C-alpha cells in the first residue's frame, strides 16, 4: 500500500507540472519551531509551547497510546475503568483531594478536569489552569506524574466506582450502542476490534479482581507510550526542566509487552450487517469502502498535505451533489453524506464512508441512490467547476486560519500535539502550511483527484451496515438483496453529473442606500449609528480575532404576535424559509455562488423576537450585508424544495415514538406548560397541514419593517470602511414605522406542586428523573449570579452524594436560569439517570441536598471554589467576541449591565445570601417532578 501512495503522488505531481525530483523526494514537512518536543531516556515524549490565549492560563495533558483494544477478554472495560480511577486517589493526592485541590484554584471537574478512553488511546486533561504561581504549575505536573505512574487503586475506591461506571453504561446504552454491539462482530470479523467497545461488559466491571486492574496499569501505563503536553502562558525552559526532573525517574518495565496495532482483515465479497432495535427511530445505511491508511512514516511529508487536501476536496464535491439531490421534490433519502475516516473504530483501516438516512420502507431506494452517486463519481470523476469551488473553500478556510495564527487558543495547539503523538499527524507552523498549500493546491490537477477517488472507492473491501427500527410491519432487505443492489448499481450505465452554475452576482445592483443621521457613544465603548430608516447599528471593534466579525440583529415581536391557531406554521417557519434560497439563487446555487467566502447568515422568528445572526471574515463583510439585505427583501420560494422537505420530515418523524425520550419529553412539556398549542410536538401526520404560502407570508410580515431592528457588530470591523457599506445595505432596508412589542402567550412554568411518575418498557433498565423548582424574583445581576452559584454548588453536592457515595448515577445535571420576558421567571432544573430500583431514594437524596442547603448554607470552601471558577472564566472572557456580543445584547434587549461591578458582586456574595435565595425560591412551592422508569412507579 505504501508503494501505491508513493506512485499516486508521483503521478499527481507530474500531472501538476511539478518536477519528478520533487515528487520522488517527497519533501519533509518541518515541525513548527515554536513547539518544543523532547523525549526522555525512559521513552516519555513531551510537547511544550508558550501561548497567551487565554492569558495566565495553561492546559496540561497526558496522552497514552493505550485503549480498550489492549484488553484481554476477561479485562473488557478495564481501560475505561482505569481512567475513572485516576480521579479517585493517587500517591500525592489521596481520595478526592486531586479534584478538591484543582477546584480550589478554579479548575472545574467535568468542564476543565476530564479524560476519555477510546479504542487505541486514553487522554487526560487539566485545562484552563490559572498559572498565576509556581505552586499551581508544580501541582498540575505532579498530577500528570501520578496518573502516569502512581495511582493508588484503593479497593474501596474501586468498589465505589463500579456503580458509577455501571450507571454510565446505563446512560449511554441507547439503541445505536446496542446495535453497534451486534454489528461489530460481523463488520470486524476476524479482528480484535469486534469486541472492544471501551465501556466493556458489566460482568467484568462488577466482578473483576482488584489485582487485574493493577496488572493492566503496570503493563500498559509506561513512559514509552506516554506523551506530556503543556501549552499556555508558561516559561518553556522552566516547564521542560520540571518535566525532566519529575518524569525521568519513572522506569520502564524490565520486559515491556509489545504495543500491537491489530489489523482488520480485507474481504473480497461485500460484508453485510443488518441490525434492528425497538427504540431506534430512523433507518440508517452505511457503506464502507475500506482501504489502508496513509503510511505513518510518510505523514510528515508534503505528499501527505497534498493527500489531505485531495481527500477534503473529494468529500466536499460529493457531499454537494448529495445535498443537491435533497432539493428534488421526491428525494431518495432523508439526508446523506460522505467522509473518508477511520473504519468506525479501527486506526489500522480507513474507509471512504457513505451514510444515508432512509425512509422507513425506502432502504433499497436510499442505498441505491447513495451508491449510485458514489459510482457516478467513480465512472466520470468530478468537474472543473466543482473542483474550483472546493479549492476556493479550502484556501479561504486556510486563509482564515492564517489570519488567526496569532490568536489561536491553547486547546487548538493541544489537539495538534495529541494527534501527532497518537497518530503521527504532522505539526507544521501555520505560516509554512499556508505558504506551501497556496503553492501546492493550484497545481494539483483534477485528474489526480479523480484517480485518487478511484483508488479509495472500488469493488473490493466493501461493507454495508444497516441500523433499523424493529417493527413488525417494516420490510427489511436481506443480505442477498443488499448485494444485488450493489451489483445492479455497479452495472448501470450512468450519465455524468452536470454542474449547473450561474455567473450572476449575488446582487446585480446596489440598493439606493440611506445615511447615518446620528452617531453616539454606547455602552462598553461601542458606537451607536442611527440610520435614516430608523435602523440602529452598534459597532464594537475588537482585536481578539483577526478574521472574525459577528452580527446579531433583533426586533421585538416574534411569533407571539401570531395566533395560536397558526402554531404549526410558525413552528416550522425557520426551516421552511431557508429551503428556497435568496434573491435569484436556490439554496443549492447560493452555496455555489458563495464558494471561497467565509460568511454565514441565519434568520429566525423566535417567541418574543425576530432575529438575524451572521458571521464573516472582514473581507466578506459586504457579502454578509448583501445576504442580510436579501434576507429582509428577497426570500425565495422553491416548491420542489418544499415538497422535498415535507417528504423528508414526514419520514424522519414517522417512528419518533419508538424513542422513549419522546414520551418523556411529551410528559415534561405537558407538566410544565399544560396544553399550550405553542409547544405541541411536531408529528408526521401534521406535515401536510403546513401552508407554504402562509409560512412565507408570516416571515415577510416579521421582516417587513426593519425600522425597529437593532444590529450589533462585534469583531475586527473597521468603522470607517464598514459605515458606507452599512448605509448602502442596512440603510436600504424597508421601514414602515409600525410600533409593536411582544405579548405574553402564557409560556410560563405552571405554578404549584406536581408529580408524574410513569412506567415505560425500555430495552435497558433505567429511570430518568427531572425536578424543576420555579418561582419569581427581582431581575438583577446579583440574583442571576446567585442562581448560577446555587446550581454549581448543588452539582458539587450531588457529585459527592449521588455519584461518588451512592454510585447511583453517572452524573446529576443542575441548571439554573432567570429570564426577564415576558415576566421574570426563575427556574432550577435537576436531571439524572439511575437504576429504577434506586429512583425513589435518589429523588429523596436530591431533595435532601436542597433542604440541607437551605438549612445550613454552602460550605465555605465549596463557595470559594465556585467563585474562583467564575472569576477565572470572567477574566478569560474579556478577550472573546462572543462574550462582548452577549454583553451588548443583554444590555440592549434586557437593560441588564452584566459587567459593571461583576468581580465585586461575585466576591461579595455570602453563603447566608445564597441560603436565603434558595429558601425564597423553594418557599414559593412550585415544584414539578417527572420520572420515566422501566421499574416500579411507587
Residue pairs with C-beta under 8 A, 6 or more apart in sequence:
1 291
1 292
1 295
2 295
2 298
4 292
4 455
5 294
5 295
5 298
5 303
5 307
6 26
6 298
6 303
8 448
8 451
8 452
8 455
9 23
9 26
9 303
9 306
9 307
10 20
10 23
10 24
11 448
11 451
12 23
12 306
12 310
12 444
12 445
12 448
12 451
12 452
13 19
13 20
13 22
13 23
13 306
14 20
14 23
15 445
15 447
15 448
16 443
16 444
16 445
16 448
17 443
18 443
26 298
26 301
26 302
26 303
27 301
27 302
28 300
28 301
28 302
29 300
29 301
29 302
29 304
29 305
29 426
29 428
29 432
29 436
30 428
30 429
30 432
31 37
31 426
31 427
31 428
32 427
32 428
32 429
32 430
32 432
33 429
34 49
34 50
34 429
35 47
35 48
35 49
35 413
35 417
35 427
36 46
36 47
36 48
36 49
36 236
36 240
37 45
37 46
37 47
38 45
38 46
38 240
39 45
39 46
40 46
40 223
40 243
40 244
40 247
40 248
41 248
42 223
42 224
42 247
42 248
42 250
42 251
42 252
43 222
43 223
43 224
43 225
43 252
44 148
44 223
44 224
44 226
44 227
44 228
44 247
44 250
45 226
45 227
45 228
45 421
46 227
46 228
46 229
46 230
46 240
46 243
46 247
47 227
47 228
47 229
47 230
47 231
47 417
47 420
47 421
48 229
48 230
48 231
48 234
48 236
48 239
48 240
48 243
49 230
49 231
49 236
49 413
49 417
50 232
50 233
50 234
50 235
50 236
51 231
51 232
51 233
51 408
51 409
51 410
51 413
52 233
53 407
53 408
53 409
53 410
53 879
54 128
54 233
54 409
54 410
54 875
54 876
54 879
55 233
55 875
55 876
55 879
56 130
56 131
56 132
56 233
56 875
57 128
57 129
57 130
57 131
57 232
57 233
57 410
57 872
57 876
58 129
58 131
58 137
58 140
58 230
58 231
58 232
58 233
58 234
58 410
59 125
59 126
59 127
59 128
59 129
59 229
59 230
59 231
59 232
59 410
59 411
59 414
60 125
60 126
60 127
60 129
60 140
60 141
60 143
60 144
60 229
60 230
61 123
61 124
61 125
61 126
61 144
61 227
61 228
61 229
61 230
61 414
61 417
61 418
62 123
62 124
62 144
62 147
62 148
62 226
62 227
62 228
62 229
63 121
63 122
63 123
63 124
63 226
63 227
63 229
63 418
63 421
63 422
64 121
64 122
64 123
64 124
64 220
64 221
64 225
64 226
64 227
65 120
65 121
65 225
65 226
65 259
65 421
65 422
66 79
66 121
66 122
66 220
66 221
66 225
66 259
67 79
67 117
67 118
67 119
67 120
67 121
67 122
67 198
68 76
68 77
68 79
68 80
68 117
68 118
68 119
68 196
68 197
68 198
68 200
69 119
69 120
69 192
69 193
69 196
69 262
70 79
70 220
70 259
70 260
71 77
71 78
71 79
71 196
71 200
71 216
73 195
74 204
74 208
74 212
75 204
75 208
75 212
75 216
76 195
76 196
76 200
76 201
76 204
77 165
77 198
77 199
77 200
77 201
77 202
77 204
77 205
77 208
78 200
78 204
78 208
78 212
78 213
78 216
79 117
79 122
79 198
79 200
79 216
80 117
80 165
80 198
80 199
80 200
81 158
81 161
81 165
81 200
81 205
81 208
81 213
82 117
82 122
82 151
82 213
82 216
82 217
82 221
83 115
83 116
83 117
83 122
83 124
84 161
84 164
84 165
85 151
85 153
85 157
85 158
85 161
85 213
86 115
86 124
86 147
86 151
87 96
87 98
87 99
87 109
87 113
87 115
88 95
88 96
88 154
88 157
88 160
88 161
89 95
89 96
89 98
89 151
89 152
89 153
89 154
89 157
90 98
90 143
90 146
90 147
90 150
90 151
90 152
91 146
91 150
91 151
91 152
92 142
92 143
92 146
92 150
93 101
93 142
93 143
93 146
94 152
95 157
96 800
96 804
98 143
98 146
99 109
99 113
100 861
101 139
102 109
102 112
102 113
102 126
102 129
102 140
102 143
103 109
103 113
103 796
103 865
103 868
103 869
104 861
104 864
104 865
104 868
105 129
105 130
105 136
105 868
106 128
106 130
106 865
106 868
106 869
106 871
106 872
106 873
107 113
107 126
107 127
107 128
107 129
107 869
108 792
108 869
109 799
110 811
112 125
112 126
112 127
112 128
112 129
113 125
113 126
113 127
114 124
114 125
114 127
115 122
115 123
115 124
115 125
116 122
116 123
117 198
118 198
119 193
119 196
119 198
119 345
119 346
119 347
120 261
120 347
120 422
121 422
123 418
123 422
124 144
124 147
125 414
126 140
126 143
126 144
127 410
127 411
128 410
128 872
128 873
128 876
129 136
129 137
129 140
129 232
130 136
130 872
131 137
131 232
131 233
131 234
137 234
137 239
137 242
138 242
141 230
141 239
141 242
141 243
141 246
142 246
144 228
145 246
145 247
145 250
147 221
148 221
148 223
148 226
148 247
148 250
149 221
149 250
151 217
151 221
153 210
153 213
153 214
153 217
155 210
158 210
158 213
160 804
160 805
160 807
161 807
162 205
162 206
162 807
163 806
163 807
163 808
164 803
164 804
164 807
164 810
165 199
165 205
166 202
166 205
166 206
166 807
167 803
167 807
167 808
167 809
167 810
167 833
167 834
167 835
168 199
168 810
169 199
169 202
169 205
170 764
170 765
170 766
170 810
170 833
170 834
170 835
171 766
171 810
171 833
172 199
173 199
173 764
174 279
174 764
175 277
175 278
175 279
175 280
175 281
175 467
175 659
175 763
176 277
176 280
176 467
177 197
178 277
178 763
178 764
179 275
179 276
179 277
179 280
179 467
180 197
181 197
182 273
182 275
183 273
183 275
183 465
183 467
184 193
184 194
184 195
184 197
184 344
184 345
185 194
185 195
186 271
186 272
186 273
187 194
187 271
187 273
187 288
187 344
187 463
187 465
188 194
188 264
188 345
188 346
189 265
189 271
190 265
191 262
191 263
191 264
191 265
191 346
192 262
193 262
193 264
193 344
193 345
193 346
196 345
197 345
218 253
219 253
219 257
220 257
222 252
222 253
222 256
223 247
223 250
223 251
223 252
224 252
224 256
224 259
225 259
227 417
227 418
227 421
227 422
228 243
228 247
229 414
229 417
229 418
229 421
230 239
230 243
231 410
231 413
231 414
231 417
232 410
261 347
261 348
262 346
262 348
263 348
263 349
264 290
264 343
264 346
264 348
264 349
266 290
266 460
266 461
267 290
267 460
267 461
267 462
267 463
268 460
269 483
270 462
270 463
270 464
270 482
270 483
270 486
271 462
271 463
271 464
272 463
272 464
272 465
272 466
272 479
272 482
272 483
273 463
273 464
273 465
273 466
274 466
274 468
274 476
274 477
274 478
274 479
274 482
275 465
275 466
275 467
275 468
276 468
276 469
276 470
276 476
277 467
277 468
277 469
277 470
277 763
278 469
278 470
278 658
278 763
279 658
279 659
279 660
279 762
279 763
280 467
280 468
280 469
280 470
280 655
280 658
280 659
281 469
281 652
281 655
281 656
281 658
281 659
282 334
282 357
282 358
282 469
282 652
282 655
283 357
283 358
283 359
283 360
283 362
283 363
283 366
283 466
283 467
283 468
283 469
284 355
284 356
284 357
284 358
284 466
284 467
284 468
285 355
285 356
285 358
285 363
285 366
285 367
285 370
285 464
285 465
285 466
285 467
286 353
286 354
286 355
286 464
286 465
286 466
286 467
287 353
287 354
287 355
287 367
287 370
287 371
287 374
287 462
287 463
287 464
288 343
288 344
288 351
288 352
288 353
288 462
288 463
288 464
288 465
289 351
289 352
289 353
289 374
289 456
289 457
289 458
289 461
289 462
290 343
290 349
290 350
290 351
290 461
290 462
290 463
291 349
291 350
291 351
291 352
291 455
291 456
291 461
292 349
292 350
293 342
293 347
293 348
293 349
293 350
294 304
294 307
294 350
296 423
296 424
297 424
298 304
299 423
299 424
299 425
299 426
300 424
300 426
302 436
302 440
304 426
305 426
305 428
305 433
305 436
305 437
305 440
306 440
306 444
307 452
309 394
309 437
309 440
309 441
309 444
310 444
310 448
310 449
310 452
311 340
311 452
312 390
312 394
313 382
313 387
313 390
313 391
313 394
313 449
314 340
314 352
314 377
314 382
314 449
314 452
314 453
314 456
315 338
315 339
315 340
316 389
316 390
316 393
316 394
317 377
317 382
317 386
317 387
317 389
317 390
318 338
318 373
318 374
318 377
318 382
319 337
319 338
320 386
320 389
320 591
321 373
321 377
321 497
322 336
322 337
322 338
322 370
322 373
323 588
323 591
324 588
325 331
325 332
325 333
325 336
325 369
325 373
326 333
326 335
326 336
326 644
326 648
327 579
327 586
327 587
327 588
327 638
327 640
327 641
327 644
328 640
328 644
329 639
329 640
329 643
329 644
329 647
330 643
330 644
330 647
331 644
331 647
331 648
332 362
332 365
332 366
332 368
332 369
332 370
333 356
333 357
333 358
333 359
333 362
333 365
333 366
333 369
333 370
334 356
334 357
334 358
334 359
334 648
334 651
334 652
335 356
335 357
335 648
336 354
336 355
336 356
336 357
336 366
336 369
336 370
337 354
337 355
338 352
338 353
338 354
338 355
338 374
339 352
339 353
340 350
340 351
340 352
340 353
340 456
341 350
341 351
341 353
342 349
342 350
342 351
343 349
343 350
343 351
344 351
347 423
351 463
352 456
352 457
354 370
354 371
354 374
355 370
356 366
356 367
356 369
356 370
357 366
357 652
358 365
358 366
358 367
358 651
359 365
359 366
359 647
359 651
359 654
360 469
360 471
360 474
360 651
360 654
360 655
361 474
361 475
362 651
363 466
363 468
363 476
363 477
364 477
364 481
364 485
367 464
367 477
367 482
367 485
368 485
368 488
368 489
371 485
371 486
371 489
372 489
372 492
372 494
374 457
375 489
375 490
375 492
375 494
376 494
376 495
376 496
376 497
377 453
377 457
377 497
378 453
378 454
378 457
378 458
379 494
379 496
380 494
380 496
380 497
381 446
381 447
381 449
381 450
381 453
382 446
382 449
382 450
382 453
382 497
383 497
383 499
384 446
385 499
385 501
386 497
386 499
387 446
387 449
388 595
389 592
389 595
389 596
391 441
391 442
392 595
392 596
393 595
393 596
394 437
394 441
395 437
395 438
395 441
395 596
396 596
396 597
396 598
396 617
397 598
398 433
398 434
398 437
398 438
399 434
399 547
399 617
400 547
400 598
400 617
401 430
401 434
402 430
402 431
402 434
403 546
403 547
403 617
404 545
404 546
404 547
404 548
405 430
405 431
405 434
406 546
407 544
407 545
407 546
408 430
416 425
416 427
417 427
419 425
420 426
420 427
428 436
459 490
462 486
464 482
464 486
466 476
466 477
466 482
468 474
468 476
469 655
469 658
471 655
471 658
477 485
500 589
501 589
501 592
502 584
502 585
502 589
502 592
502 593
504 584
504 585
504 593
505 593
506 583
506 585
506 593
506 594
506 623
506 626
506 627
506 630
507 583
507 626
507 629
507 630
510 728
510 729
511 629
511 728
511 729
511 732
512 732
513 727
513 728
513 729
513 731
513 732
514 531
514 532
514 533
514 535
514 727
514 730
514 731
514 732
515 531
515 532
515 727
515 731
516 529
516 530
516 531
516 532
516 723
516 726
516 727
516 731
517 530
517 531
517 532
518 528
518 529
518 530
519 527
519 528
519 529
519 530
520 527
520 528
520 530
521 527
521 528
522 528
522 538
523 888
523 891
523 897
524 540
524 884
524 887
524 888
524 891
524 899
525 540
526 538
526 539
526 540
526 888
527 538
527 539
527 540
527 719
528 536
528 537
528 538
529 536
529 537
529 538
529 539
529 723
529 726
530 536
530 537
531 537
531 726
531 727
531 730
531 731
532 731
533 706
533 707
533 731
533 732
533 733
533 734
533 735
534 706
534 707
534 708
534 735
534 737
535 706
535 707
535 709
535 710
535 711
535 730
535 731
535 733
535 735
536 709
536 710
536 711
537 710
537 711
537 712
537 713
537 726
537 730
538 710
538 711
538 712
538 713
538 888
538 892
539 713
539 717
539 719
539 722
540 712
540 713
540 714
540 884
540 885
540 888
541 715
541 716
541 717
541 718
541 719
542 714
542 715
542 716
542 881
542 884
543 716
544 715
544 879
544 880
544 881
545 715
545 716
545 881
546 716
547 598
547 617
547 618
547 716
548 615
548 617
548 715
548 716
548 881
549 615
549 616
549 617
549 618
549 621
549 624
549 713
549 714
549 715
549 716
549 717
550 614
550 615
550 712
550 713
550 714
550 715
550 881
550 882
550 885
551 612
551 613
551 614
551 615
551 616
551 624
551 628
551 711
551 712
551 713
552 611
552 612
552 613
552 614
552 711
552 712
552 885
552 889
553 611
553 612
553 613
553 628
553 709
553 710
553 711
553 712
554 609
554 610
554 611
554 709
554 710
554 889
554 893
555 609
555 610
555 611
555 702
555 705
555 706
555 708
555 709
555 710
556 608
556 609
556 708
556 740
556 741
556 742
557 608
557 609
557 610
557 702
557 740
557 741
557 742
558 605
558 606
558 607
558 608
558 609
558 610
558 702
558 742
559 570
559 573
559 605
559 606
559 607
559 678
559 698
559 702
560 607
560 608
560 742
560 743
560 744
560 745
560 822
561 740
561 742
561 743
562 569
562 570
562 698
564 677
564 678
564 745
565 677
566 694
566 698
567 677
567 678
567 680
568 680
568 682
568 686
568 689
568 690
569 690
569 691
569 694
569 695
569 698
570 605
570 695
570 698
571 678
571 680
571 682
572 682
572 690
572 695
573 605
573 695
573 698
573 699
574 603
574 604
574 605
575 645
575 649
576 642
576 645
576 690
576 692
576 695
576 696
577 603
577 635
577 695
577 696
577 699
578 587
578 602
579 587
579 638
579 641
579 642
579 644
579 645
580 586
580 587
580 635
580 636
580 637
580 638
580 641
580 642
581 587
581 588
581 589
581 590
581 636
581 638
582 590
582 627
582 630
582 631
582 634
582 635
582 636
583 630
583 634
583 636
584 636
585 593
585 636
586 636
586 638
586 641
587 638
587 641
594 623
597 616
597 617
597 620
597 623
598 615
598 616
598 617
598 619
598 620
599 614
599 615
599 616
599 617
599 620
599 623
599 624
599 627
600 614
600 615
600 616
601 612
601 613
601 614
601 624
601 627
601 628
601 631
602 612
602 613
602 614
603 610
603 611
603 612
603 631
603 699
603 703
604 610
604 611
604 612
604 613
605 611
605 698
605 699
605 702
607 678
607 742
607 745
607 747
608 742
608 821
608 822
609 742
609 893
610 702
610 703
612 628
612 631
614 624
614 627
614 628
615 624
616 623
616 624
618 715
618 716
618 717
618 718
621 717
621 722
621 725
622 725
622 729
625 725
625 726
625 728
625 729
625 730
626 729
628 729
628 730
629 729
629 730
629 732
629 733
631 703
632 703
632 706
632 733
632 734
633 733
633 734
635 696
635 699
635 700
635 703
637 692
637 696
639 692
642 692
646 687
646 688
646 690
649 682
649 684
649 687
650 684
650 687
651 684
653 682
653 683
653 684
653 687
654 684
656 662
656 683
656 684
657 663
660 760
660 762
660 932
662 681
663 758
663 760
663 932
664 760
664 768
664 930
664 932
665 681
666 681
667 756
667 758
667 930
667 932
668 770
668 930
669 679
669 681
671 750
671 754
671 756
671 928
671 930
672 749
672 750
672 772
672 928
673 679
673 747
673 749
673 750
674 750
676 745
676 746
676 747
678 745
678 747
679 747
704 734
704 736
705 734
705 735
705 736
705 737
705 738
706 730
706 733
706 734
706 735
707 735
707 736
707 737
707 738
708 738
708 739
708 740
709 733
710 892
711 730
712 885
712 888
712 889
712 892
713 722
714 881
714 884
714 885
714 888
715 881
742 821
742 822
743 822
744 822
744 823
745 822
748 822
748 823
748 825
749 772
749 774
749 825
749 827
749 926
749 928
750 926
750 928
751 774
751 926
752 925
752 926
753 925
753 926
753 927
753 928
754 927
754 928
754 929
755 928
755 929
755 930
756 929
756 930
756 931
757 929
757 930
757 931
757 933
757 937
758 931
758 932
758 933
758 937
759 933
759 934
759 935
759 936
759 937
760 932
760 933
760 934
761 934
762 934
764 934
765 835
765 836
765 934
765 935
766 833
766 834
766 835
766 836
766 933
766 934
767 833
767 834
767 835
767 836
767 838
767 839
767 931
767 932
767 933
767 934
767 935
768 831
768 832
768 833
768 931
768 932
768 933
769 830
769 831
769 832
769 833
769 834
769 839
769 842
769 843
769 846
769 929
769 930
769 931
770 829
770 830
770 831
770 928
770 929
770 930
770 931
771 829
771 830
771 831
771 843
771 846
771 847
771 927
771 928
771 929
772 827
772 828
772 829
772 830
772 927
772 928
772 929
773 827
773 828
773 850
773 921
773 922
773 926
773 927
774 825
774 826
774 827
774 828
774 921
774 924
774 926
774 927
774 928
775 825
775 826
775 920
775 921
775 924
775 926
776 823
776 824
776 825
776 826
776 924
777 783
777 818
777 824
777 826
777 917
777 920
777 921
778 824
779 818
779 820
779 824
779 894
779 896
781 896
781 897
781 898
781 901
781 902
781 905
782 905
782 909
783 818
783 826
783 917
784 818
784 898
785 870
785 905
785 906
785 909
786 909
786 913
786 914
786 917
787 816
787 817
787 818
787 826
787 828
787 917
788 816
788 870
789 858
789 863
789 866
789 867
789 870
789 909
789 914
790 816
790 828
790 853
790 914
790 917
790 918
791 814
791 815
791 816
791 828
792 814
792 866
792 869
793 853
793 858
793 862
793 863
793 866
793 914
794 814
794 828
794 830
794 849
794 850
794 853
795 812
795 813
795 814
796 862
796 865
796 866
797 849
797 852
797 853
797 862
798 809
798 812
798 814
798 830
798 832
798 845
798 846
798 849
799 811
799 812
801 845
801 849
802 808
802 809
802 812
802 832
802 834
802 842
802 845
802 846
803 809
803 810
803 811
803 812
806 838
806 841
806 842
806 845
808 834
808 835
808 838
808 841
808 842
808 845
809 832
809 833
809 834
809 842
810 833
811 832
812 830
812 831
812 832
812 846
813 829
813 830
813 831
813 832
814 828
814 829
814 830
814 831
815 828
815 829
815 831
816 826
816 827
816 828
816 829
817 826
817 827
817 829
818 824
818 825
818 826
818 827
819 825
819 827
820 894
820 896
821 894
826 921
828 921
830 846
832 842
832 846
834 842
836 933
836 934
836 935
836 936
837 935
837 936
839 931
839 933
839 935
840 938
843 929
843 931
850 918
850 922
853 914
853 915
853 918
854 915
854 918
854 919
854 922
856 915
857 911
857 912
857 914
857 915
858 911
858 914
858 915
860 911
863 911
863 914
867 906
867 907
867 909
870 906
871 903
871 906
871 907
874 902
874 903
874 906
877 883
886 898
887 898
887 899
890 896
890 898
891 897
891 898
931 937
